[in-house]
Amino acid sequence: MLDQFVILSKTGSILWSREFTPSVNERDVVNYVIRTAFFEERTAHQKLDFEGFTIRWSFSNKLDLVFIAVYQRILQLNYIDQLLESVQSAFTKQYHPFLEALPTGKVSREALQSYAQSLPSWTKQFLQLLRNAEQTGSRRPVLEEKQENNLSDNPCNEQEPLLATKTEPARPGAKSVAKPAGKRVISKAKKPKGGSATPTKIEATPEVKKTTKERRKWGEDGQAIESGEDHSKLDFSKSETQTDNSVNLSQWIDPTKLGNRTADGRYEIADEDPNMSAAEEDDSDDPPGFLANLRTKSSKFSLTRFMGGSEALSEADLQPVIYAMQVHLQSKNVANDVAALICDGVQRRLVGKRLAGFRGIKSEVRQSLEESITRILTPSTSTDILLEIASKTQRRNELLNTLPNASRSTSKIASPALNPYALCFVGVNGVGKSTNLAKVCFWLLQNRLRVMIAACDTFRSGAVEQLRTHVRNLGQLEIDGRRVADGNEQGEPLLELYERGYGKDAAGIAKDALAHARQHKFDVVLIDTAGRMQDNEPLMRALAKLIAVNTPDKVLFVGEALVGNEAVDQLTKFHRALKDYSGVSNPRGLDGCLLTKWDTVDDKVGTALTSTWATGLPIYFVGTGQTYTDLRQLRVHHVVNALLRE
C-alpha cells in the first residue's frame, strides 16, 4: 500500500501531495530527498531508505519536476515504476502551460486560481491511475509464480544424484571392479585350471600424516587465545628502551614541506597541489580536457543545432559525451559503479534541457560534471579538528569547575565529557595507520597541544615498538625553544605513549588510556588499532566494541589512494560493521577518511571521489610521503581540476 505521493519542483516548492497514512511527515520526506539525493549527488539511485520507509522518485527535466512515492520498506510494490511514469505523463500533459511559466515567475493570479481549483479533479485522476497500477501489479506475481511452477513440475529438470566411483586398472587374470572412492575392496582372481583360486587382497596405501602448523584459536572478543609461553616469545614490549636519544631529525622533517603559522600562532598544514597551471584556471566555455577529442567527430555536436535554445537535449545527443565522461572517470581510478552512477545522474539532469546562448553540449556536460563532483566532495560538516579540540577542552574545564575539588583529580569519573579529545584510526592491514598517526601527532604538537598515543594494536608483532620509535623521534622536536621530551614549563609531558604489551583487550587499553590522559590533563588521545580485513567478523566485532565502549570524538578510516573499486567495499563494510556490531541503541560509524600514499597517484585521484561518494564522509588529510611533514589538507577544487584534466 502506498503511504504518500508528492509532486514538487526542483526549487523545493510542493505542487501537490496525497497522504494515505499519517505516519509520514511530508516535509521530512521532501527535505530528506533534497538533502541526501540532490545535495550529495545520489539521484542516479532513484531509491532511498528513510525511517522504515522506501522513497522512489522520477524526474521531468523539461519542467524541472520531481515525482516522489513513499511506501513501507517491508513491502514489495512492483507497480511503483509504472505509477511514477503514468502520473508524470498525465500531470505534465494536463498542466503543461502552467508548469512552463512557473520557473519564470510570470504566472498570473488567474492561472494560480485555476490551478488550485483543478486540484480536486486531479486527485480523482491520480486515484484512478493508482488503482490501475495496483491492478496491473497484482497480476504480475501470479504469472511469475505459474512460470516457476511449470519449471518445477517438469520431471526433466530433476536429476538423480550420482555416486562418485573410481575404477581399478585391469590386471592380468582379474576383473575390473568399480568401487566407491576411499573404500577397501577385495577382488577374486579367476580360478586357474587344475588349481584352487586364491583371493588377492588389495591393501589400502597407508596415509602419511603431514605435520601442519597448529591453528590459532580466536575468542568471541576477537582476541587470540594463546598460552603464556606463546605470549612470552612474542612480547618484546617490556624490553629495555633505548637510552640514546640522538635522532637525526633531517630525515624525518622536511623544512620545505612545513605548514604556515597564522597571526594567532596556529600551525596549519600546507594544502595539496597549491599551484595550478594556467590550463586548470581557464574558465572558458569549452576548456581543454577529456571531451576535446569529440570536437569534430560528428555533426550532431554542432552548436547551430541548439542555437538560442530552440531544441532540447535528448539521450541520443548526450550518449557519446556521457560515455566518454564515464571512461575518463574510470581512467582516473574512480570505481566503475560510482563513475556509472555519477554519469547517469548528469545525463538525467540534462535530458530535456535547452542550451542557452552559444553553449555547446560538451561545455554543458563538463560544467554539470564539475558541479556534481564539487557537491559530492564538499563536506556537509565542519572539518576543523583544532576548533573541535578547543571547544571540547573549554566544555571539559567548565564541567570540572562544577565538581568538588576531591573529584577533579580522580580518573574514576565515567562521564565521556571529561575525556580528552580522542581520535581513533582504523583500516585494513598495511595502509600506514601508525605512520600517519605520527604525522597527525606532529601537527598537534606544533599547535602546542599535549598528546597521548594509545597503543591498542595488540596483535601485530612490532606495533608497540613502532609507536615507541615515533614517540622517541617526535620527542626531539623543539617547540618554542624547548624539546618535546623535556615537557612544558610546568614540567608536564607534552607527548606520552600508553602501552600494555600484546595479547590484551584493545578496548580495555583504550579505556585505561583515556582515564590516564584525563587524570594528567592531556588535550588529545590518538588511538592506534590493529589492521583488519572488512570481512573478518570477529575482528570487526572487537573494533566495534572499542568504539562503543570509549566513544572517541572522531573515527578516521585510513585507506590507500591506490585502490579503486575496493575502496567502496572497504568503507561501506567498515561503516556498517561498526554500527551493526556495537550493541548500543545509538551506534557510531566512521566520521571521515585519511588517504595515504597520495604522492604515488599523480592526477589519478578517483579514490577521493569514490570514498566520499560511498559514505558521504569528508577527507580530513592525505599522506604524501614518509616524513612527519608529509601530511596535507585536500581542497575540493584541486581534486575537481585533477579529475577533469586530460
Helices and strands as residue ranges (DSSP letters): E 2-9, E 14-19, H 26-33, I 34-38, E 47-50, E 53-60, E 65-72, H 80-94, H 96-101, H 109-153, G 155-157, E 165-167, E 178-180, E 186-187, E 200-201, E 217-218, E 224-225, H 228-234, G 249-251, G 255-257, E 260-261, E 267-268, G 292-294, G 299-301, G 303-309, H 315-331, H 336-350, H 361-377, H 385-401, H 405-408, G 416-418, E 421-426, H 433-446, E 451-455, H 463-474, E 478-479, E 482-483, G 484-486, E 495-498, H 506-519, E 524-528, H 537-550, E 554-560, H 565-580, E 592-596, G 598-600, H 606-615, E 619-623, E 631-632, H 636-644
